[in-house]
Every structure is written in C-alpha cells, then in structure tokens.
Amino acid sequence: MKTRAPFRSTILICLVCIMAAMACAQADEQPISVNVIVARMTAVLQESRIGSHAFTVRRDYQLFDKKWESKAQVVARIIFAPPDQARYEVEQSRGGIGEKILRDMLDREMEALHEVTHRELSTRNYDFGLAGEETVDGRRCHVLTLYPRRDDRELIRGRALVDAKTYHLLRLEGEPVKSPSWWIRDLHITMRFADVDGTWMRTLTYAVANVRFRGRYVMESRNLESPSASAAVSGRPRE
C-alpha cells in the first residue's frame, strides 16, 4: 500500500494540472465578434459562388392550402453555369392562379442570380447583430440578426444561422422588406442550404403567406434527387 501512494499522488497532481490548464484556456478565450463572423461568412459565400462546372438540379415548387392540400405545382430543371448564369425548363405544372404564383417565384429566382451583390449577406446590404448560438442538425451555429440597409424586396429582415466551424450559411429566415409578388402578403420565409454537386446553395424554401383572394397558403420548393440536399431538408420548419 505504501508503494502505491506516491503513484496515486502523481496521478492526482497531473489531473489537477490538466484541469487548471483547461480552465485557464477557457478563461483566456475571447468571444468572437459579430464583425469577424460576418467577414468569414462573406468570404465563404463568395468562394462558394465560384463554380468550376455546369450542373443541373430538379426543383419541385408546390402551393398548399391551410389543410395541406396541394393546389398548384411546378417541377423545373434548373441549369446552373459558372459563374452566375442559370436557366430553367418546366417539366410539368398545374394549378391555375397558383401555378402563376409559382412561375412568378421561379422567374424571380432566376433574376436574382444575376443580382448577387445586390442581395448577398454582406455589409453592403445589411447591418448585423449577434443573438447568441443555436444548433442546426447537430451543428453549432452563430445566430446573426439581419437589418436591411434599404427597402428592397430581395432583402430579408430576420436571422441567419451560420455554422460556427465552417462559416457556411445553414439557414435564413425572416420577412422580405417588400413582397416579391402582388399576389402575396404577410410573407415569412425559411431557407435551408447545403452542398449540391460541389456548390453550396439553397435546397429548401418554406414560405407562409396570405395570398390575395385566397387566404393563407404555404409555398414550398425543394431540390429533388440530391442526397446531400435531402439530409438538409428532412421535415418542414416549424411555423
């Protein structure tokens, strides 16, 4: 027993030293500033826009009523070409006025791809605040509050959730400063992002709105036939 005492004492001393070192490291660690988060996120977003090859995604757009019955649908093939070109081909569609609304949304998406700097998450378009942290799909995220610097229907007043490790944008949610369509009022949008064929892009849009003369509707677009995207869009966001 006497021979073991010095050994045990050594182990205890080592543990105490390790714990003290960890405590000091945590005490010296400074909280990251919102400016640093925004700068790193912006750099990642700019890098992700530089594509090296063309690729195609199939995207399903649907309009649901308050009973979750599908009232309109547009399925389109969207062809992306570097650095910022895109066009689409409609594979199938239905739904009368609802179809018109979905086609308008698709047209606006294509236009927005040519106006990236006008709508990107950067200090040119937004003032940012830091609202703590949240977890998205098991990933720790910084929560940025978004304050648009001008009245523009391409800008969102809301929140951006940014991966604390990679600084990829994982989720964007809020209300557009202006409605994207005459048909739509009181619009709240949630977007999710993931890697698709080597490009970080939006894979899900979930929007709740009041449609003129029609009442409350949910508009949803999601990428089809994309394993990386499917992991990010499992389940609808909570309203």
N, C-alpha and C positions, 0 to 999 in steps of 0.2 A: 504493500500500500504506500509506503514511503517513497518508493521509486516512481510511482505514478503521479504523485502530487506535483512535482516540477513540470511534468509534461502537460498536465491539465492546466496549470497556471499559465504556461506558454500559450496554449490554445486560447484561453480566455483573454489574454493580453492582445493576441492577434485579432480576435474578433472585435474587441473594443477599439483597436486602432482602425480597423476597416470601417466600422460604423461611424467613427469620428470623421474619417476621411470623406465618407459619403455625405455626412451632414454638412461638412464644410463646402463640398462641391455644390450641394443644393443651395446653400446659403449664398455662394458666390454667383450662382446662375441668375442672370437678369432676365426679366420678362421681355419677350420680343415685342418690338414696337409695331404699330399699325403701318408705318411707312415702310419698314423692312418687309413685312408680309406682302403689302401691295406691290412693292418693287419686284420681289421674287415671283409672285403670281403673274405679274405682267410679262416678265421675261419668259416664263414657261408658256404662257398663252401665245406670245409672238413666235416662239420656237415651234410650237405645235402647228402653226398655220403654214409652215414651210413644208409642203408635201413634195415627195420625190416622184410620185407616180399617180396616174388617174385611177379612180376606183368608183364603184357603184354600190349604193345601198337601196334597199326597198323599204319604203316607209308607209305605214298604214295610218291614215287620218280618219277619225270617227267622231261623230257628234251624238251624244247620248242625252236623253231627257232625264227628268228627275227620278223616273222609275228605272233608270239604267237600261232603257231600250234604245238600241242603235237606230237613229233616224237618218243618218247620212254617212257615206263612206267614200273615201278616195284612196286608192292604192297607187303609189307612184314609184317609178325607178328614178333615182336622183344620181346623175353622173357628175362627180367632182373631178376637176382637173386643176393641177397646181398652176399658179399659187392661190388664185381666188375665183376660179371660174366654175360655174355649175349650170346644169340644165336638167329638166325633168321630162319624163314621158308618163302619162297617165295610163295605167294598165286596166283599171276598172273604176267605176264611180256610180253612185246612185244617191237620190235624196232630195231632188228639187232645190228649194231655197237653202237647205242645209248643205247640199253639195256646193252651191255657190259660195257659201261662207268658207268651206274647207279649201276650195280652189283659191279664194282670195288670200287665205293664210299661206298657202303654198307659194303663191306669187310673191307675197311679201318676204318670205324666207329667201327666195332667190335674189330679190333685190337687195336684201340686207347683206348678202355675201359680198356684194360689190361695194359696200359702205362700211367695211370692218372698222376702220379708225373712227368712224362717226358714232359707233355704238359699243366699242370694246370697253371692257372693265379696266379703265386707266384713269389717271388723274386729269386727263384731258376732258373726260366726260363726267366724272364723279368726284365727290368728296367722300372719304371713307371714315368709318369709325370702327372700333374693335369692341365686340359684345361678348367676349368670352370664348368658350370652346364647346363643341358638341361632337358626338360620334355618329358617323355615317357608314353603314355597312362594316362596322368594326374598325373604322379608321378615324383617328383623332383629327379633328378639323378646327381651324380658326374660323370664327364667325365674324364676317365683316358686314357692317351696316352700310347701305348704299344711299347716297343723297345726290340725285341727278343735278348737274350744274346748269341745265336748261330744260325748257319744256319741249320734249321730243318723244314721239310715240315709240321710238326704238330704245328708249332708256327706261329702266325699271327702278322704282322706289321700293327697296326691300332689303334682302340679305343675300350674301354669297358665302357658301361654306367651302373652305379651301383646305386641302389635305396638308396637315402640319409637317409631313415628311417630304412629300414631292412637290407641294405647292400647285398641284393640279386643281382646277375648279371641279368640284364634285356636284354641287347643287346651287341653283339660283332660284330665288323665289321672291315674289312681290307683285306690285301692280304697275303696269305701264303708266308713264306720266300722261300719255294720251292714248285713247283707244285705237287699236290698229285697223278697225273697220267700223263703218257706220252702223252695222248690224249689232255690234257688241257693246254692252255697257257693264260697268262694275266687274271688270275682269281681274282675276287673281291667277297668277301663273306659277307653276313649279317646273323647273327644268333639271334634268339629270344628265351627267356627262360621263363618258367612258372612252376607252381606246377602241377604235374601229379601223382595222387594217392599217395600223401604224399611225393613225391620226386621232388626236383627242378631240371628240366632237359631241354634240348633243345627241342623246339616244332616246330621250323621252321628254315630251312636253305634256303637262296635265294642266288644263285651264278650266276654271269655273267662272261662268259669266251669265248675265241676263241678256238674252237675245231679243231684239225688238219684235214685238207682236207674238213672241213665242214663249216667253218666260225663262226660267232657269235651265241652263244646259251645261253639260260638261264636254269639253273638246279635248281629245287625246290624240297624240301622234307618237308612234313608237317604231323604232327600227325593227325590221324583220330579218330572220335568218342570219343573225350575228351573235355568236357565242359570247363574245366579250360584252356586247351590249345587253344581252339577256340577263346577265348577272346584275347589271345595274338598274334594271327596270322592273325587277320582280316586285309585284304588288303596287297598287296605286298609292300616291301620297295621301295622307290624311287631310281632310278638308278643314 
